[in-house]
Amino acid sequence: MTQNLADTPRPLSAVATPAGEPSRWWRDAVIYQVYPRSFADANGDGMGDLPGVRSRLPYLRDLGVDAVWLSPFYASPQADAGYDVADYRAVDPMFGTLLDADALIRDAHELGLRIIVDLVPNHSSDQHEWFQRALREGPGSPLRERYHFRAGKGESGELPPNDWESIFGGPAWTRSTDPDGTPGDWYLHLFAPEQPDFNWDSPAVADEFRSILRFWLDMGVDGFRVDVAHGLVKAPGLPDLGSHDQLKLLGNDVMPFFDQDGVHEIYRAWRRILDEYPGERIAVAEAWTPTVERTANYVRPDELHQAFNFQYLGTAWDAAELRAVIDSSLAAMRPVDAPATWVLSNHDVTRHATRFANPPGGTQIRERGDRELGLRRARAATLLMLALPGSAYLYQGEELGLPDVTDLPDEVRQDPSFFRASGQDGFRDGCRVPIPWSGEAAPYGFGPVEGGPSWLPQPAEWAGLSVEAQTGDPTSTLELYRSALAIRRADPALGAGGELTWLPAPEGVLAFRRDSFLCLVNTTAEAVVFATEGRLLLSSTGQVEPGLLAPDSTSWWAV
Ligand code: GLC
């Protein structure tokens, strides 16, 4: 099944760094997440693809980001939009070929962009060759050791082996059918039934992933985003949790299937592999942990380089709460000497322009809210995020100020959790709607033909939000991002720079300095009188009245 790159010369390595001194590029990198299904569709089938991404790399270079993280494009039946991988070394035909991946990496490097690929080690697709063989060969097959197969409870094994619930709803176990057609053992899947969990106690699993890492590192990728990095190791004996509604406990407690200490040995082994390669290859953990302190465990000096800061993503537009999470994030990373990371949106949560358009209510919002307010706050939140010490993640389309599409009809939805939660949860399709690039009619340049398909429908009002419509308009969100990223790149006080010093400020206002840089944030709905000083660099609202901070605004100053 694995495709072959025969006769393709190997790329030398990552983006060139002068020999000798490591650049530590990742410590303040701005990393842009591309969701390949929805970024750009070169062949007009309505689904984004790698040639599409490749054609838009100059846009990303001009935007001013340092690296691009690509969500999975591997061979997959797409039960969870590609996070169900059937072959870790092949590109799904819907996205292109390995040659397209190779060309994409090369072009990116020529433009000075780094490429980070998604690695999905917690589970495979149920169509993965190992899982298929495990089913075919029946009980006793050595392939079953690579997953979690268990006998059921009850008189005839009709009950799941323990009480764990799937993150996508329903039990985390599905009963398999033996080769003779009778009901057999159950297998564990923390996500959809099409995503069986690997058993990381199996040496074959650990070997396989070390080899997959090398495969992509040899192709020249600059790093990995590690999916469900907190889930690989399960507590011995797979003990019951003893409570229902386990989703509510996620992120608050160490669970028998999440954030087990055993995961760290795996990352130490991976770090040794990453360090063997030239060009400072990195890995970033998607780790849902109860506290920022436990997140820091993933980025100890001999483990991964970064971890997403979901505590920051989940923080409301509120000065005191923001200050608290900024302080605790910086403090948690200091002892392990890892950069803090900051993120406002990704492919799993409601876009921040829509979250901030609504009263605080978590990361899955169904209401459209007050669009104007949401966008004003989103622009201010972005300038705050880009002013903080460390590395920042952007999600495709946020630079256009895109809102979530909250009114997708049920029949076009594809998020597996929507169906498993009987339509009560799983609204992730709303942030996955294809990007508007140009033109007056859908798919707005996402695909090559006007009136052509897109796998999720785009709202009519998106013509005005396209890259084309915003380019050159100094009041647009796209130009705000371009300016912010250019200033961040040029100003040594920003990025990794020094830490920040809080200045006294009235309630609802954040003021901090980083050397000669000053950031002022007003999270309230009222203008606030505040002595502004120095030279204005950028403002989320466009203009600034001296001595006054506009409602829901951020401004950057040189002092
Ligand atoms: C991660 C991904 C998410 C996916 C899940 C299962 O959380 O970000 O999209 O559904 O893992 O692979």
Boltz pocket constraint, residues with backbone or C-beta under 6 A from the ligand:
constraints:
  - pocket:
      binder: B
      contacts: [[A, 80], [A, 83], [A, 84], [A, 120], [A, 191], [A, 227], [A, 228], [A, 286], [A, 347], [A, 348]]
      max_distance: 6.0
